[in-house]
Amino acid sequence: MDKEPITVSGLKNLKSELEDLKNNQRPKIVEAIAEARSHGDLKENAEYHAAKEQQALIESRVIAINDLIARANVIDVTKIENNGKVIFGSTVKLQDLNENKQIIYKLVGQDEADIKKNLIFFKSPIGKALIGKDKGEMLTVNTPSGEKNFEILDVDYI
């Protein structure tokens, strides 16, 4: 069973999602199934089938979260000495040399990745190119939208 790197906040988010699924969503769906059952014939009962489908989604997410938590290798970058090197969990300030703008990314695990929040998977093309690099280095990344050039302006372990 491979350990999955995860940030401290990523683990906290997973645990609160799991709690919500178990304590709020699961009981609601059990209620909805019971309610739909009371309407009689289950073969043509759309509410019942929709509720059962929702229940299956909830249960599979609960299993997935439990698996992730069991395999979690929590990396707290605030406890690591910052030597300017890009590592898992670090926050990197980049100068996009193609578009002449600055971007800040945090390198996270797959389950935490959310490009809208500038959280990028450390095994994504940009993530892989950044890992191990130092503040001040230039890099070229082949992305699905073409070649991008960056300069690493700063590396934070926050």
C-alpha positions as CSV (number, residue, x, y, z in Angstrom):
1,M,0.0,0.0,0.0
2,D,1.7,3.2,-1.2
3,K,1.8,6.1,1.2
4,E,0.1,9.2,-0.3
5,P,1.7,12.6,0.6
6,I,-0.8,15.1,2.0
7,T,-0.5,18.5,3.6
8,V,-1.8,19.1,7.2
9,S,-4.7,21.2,5.9
10,G,-5.5,18.5,3.3
11,L,-5.8,15.8,6.0
12,K,-8.0,18.2,8.1
13,N,-10.3,18.8,5.1
14,L,-10.6,15.0,4.4
15,K,-11.5,14.3,8.0
16,S,-14.2,17.0,8.1
17,E,-15.6,15.8,4.7
18,L,-15.7,12.2,6.2
19,E,-17.5,13.5,9.3
20,D,-20.1,15.3,7.2
21,L,-20.7,12.3,5.0
22,K,-21.1,10.0,8.0
23,N,-23.1,12.3,10.3
24,N,-25.2,14.4,7.9
25,Q,-25.4,13.1,4.4
26,R,-25.6,9.3,5.3
27,P,-28.6,9.7,7.7
28,K,-30.4,12.1,5.3
29,I,-30.1,9.5,2.4
30,V,-31.3,6.7,4.7
31,E,-34.3,8.8,5.5
32,A,-34.9,9.6,1.8
33,I,-34.8,5.9,0.9
34,A,-37.2,5.0,3.7
35,E,-39.5,7.8,2.5
36,A,-39.3,6.6,-1.1
37,R,-40.0,3.0,-0.1
38,S,-43.2,4.1,1.7
39,H,-44.5,5.2,-1.7
40,G,-44.9,1.6,-2.8
41,D,-43.8,0.0,-6.1
42,L,-40.0,0.3,-6.2
43,K,-39.6,-0.7,-9.8
44,E,-41.0,2.6,-11.1
45,N,-40.1,4.7,-8.2
46,A,-37.6,7.3,-9.5
47,E,-37.1,8.9,-6.0
48,Y,-36.1,5.5,-4.6
49,H,-33.6,4.8,-7.4
50,A,-32.1,8.3,-7.2
51,A,-31.7,8.0,-3.4
52,K,-30.1,4.6,-3.8
53,E,-27.7,6.0,-6.4
54,Q,-26.8,8.9,-4.0
55,Q,-26.3,6.4,-1.2
56,A,-23.8,4.4,-3.4
57,L,-21.9,7.6,-4.2
58,I,-21.7,8.6,-0.5
59,E,-20.5,5.1,0.5
60,S,-17.9,5.0,-2.2
61,R,-16.6,8.4,-1.2
62,V,-16.5,7.3,2.5
63,I,-14.4,4.2,1.4
64,A,-12.1,6.4,-0.7
65,I,-11.5,8.9,2.1
66,N,-10.9,6.2,4.7
67,D,-8.3,4.7,2.2
68,L,-6.6,8.1,1.7
69,I,-6.4,8.7,5.4
70,A,-5.0,5.2,6.0
71,R,-2.3,5.8,3.4
72,A,-1.7,9.5,4.4
73,N,1.9,10.6,4.8
74,V,1.3,14.0,6.4
75,I,4.0,16.5,5.5
76,D,4.1,19.6,7.6
77,V,6.4,22.0,5.7
78,T,6.4,24.5,8.6
79,K,8.6,22.0,10.5
80,I,11.2,21.7,7.7
81,E,14.1,24.1,7.4
82,N,13.5,26.3,4.3
83,N,16.6,26.1,2.1
84,G,14.9,27.7,-0.9
85,K,14.3,24.3,-2.5
86,V,10.8,23.4,-3.9
87,I,9.4,20.4,-2.1
88,F,6.0,18.8,-1.6
89,G,3.8,21.3,0.3
90,S,5.8,24.3,-0.4
91,T,4.3,27.5,-1.8
92,V,6.1,28.8,-4.9
93,K,6.0,32.3,-6.3
94,L,6.7,32.2,-10.1
95,Q,7.2,34.7,-12.8
96,D,5.4,33.5,-15.9
97,L,7.9,34.7,-18.6
98,N,5.4,34.0,-21.4
99,E,2.6,36.2,-20.1
100,N,4.8,38.4,-17.9
101,K,2.7,37.8,-14.7
102,Q,3.3,36.4,-11.3
103,I,1.6,33.2,-10.1
104,I,1.7,31.5,-6.7
105,Y,1.2,27.7,-6.5
106,K,1.2,25.4,-3.6
107,L,2.3,21.8,-4.4
108,V,-0.2,19.3,-2.9
109,G,-1.5,15.8,-3.1
110,Q,-3.9,14.6,-5.8
111,D,-7.0,14.8,-3.6
112,E,-6.2,18.4,-2.6
113,A,-5.4,19.8,-6.0
114,D,-7.6,22.6,-7.1
115,I,-6.3,24.9,-9.9
116,K,-8.9,27.6,-9.0
117,K,-7.2,27.9,-5.6
118,N,-3.7,27.6,-7.1
119,L,-3.3,24.2,-5.4
120,I,-1.4,22.0,-8.0
121,F,-0.8,18.3,-7.9
122,F,2.9,17.7,-7.3
123,K,3.0,15.1,-10.1
124,S,1.3,17.4,-12.7
125,P,3.6,18.7,-15.5
126,I,4.3,22.0,-13.6
127,G,4.5,20.3,-10.2
128,K,7.1,17.7,-11.5
129,A,9.1,20.5,-13.1
130,L,9.2,22.5,-9.9
131,I,10.1,19.8,-7.4
132,G,13.8,19.9,-6.4
133,K,14.4,23.3,-8.1
134,D,15.8,26.3,-6.2
135,K,14.7,29.9,-5.7
136,G,16.1,31.9,-8.6
137,E,16.1,29.0,-11.1
138,M,14.5,29.2,-14.6
139,L,12.4,26.3,-15.9
140,T,10.6,25.3,-19.1
141,V,7.5,23.2,-18.8
142,N,5.6,21.3,-21.5
143,T,2.0,21.7,-20.6
144,P,-1.1,20.6,-22.6
145,S,-1.4,24.3,-23.7
146,G,2.1,24.5,-24.9
147,E,5.6,25.3,-23.6
148,K,5.7,27.7,-20.6
149,N,8.8,29.4,-19.1
150,F,9.0,30.4,-15.4
151,E,11.5,31.9,-13.0
152,I,11.2,30.8,-9.4
153,L,11.0,34.1,-7.4
154,D,10.4,32.7,-4.0
155,V,9.8,29.4,-2.1
156,D,7.8,29.4,1.2
157,Y,7.3,26.6,3.6
158,I,4.0,27.8,5.1
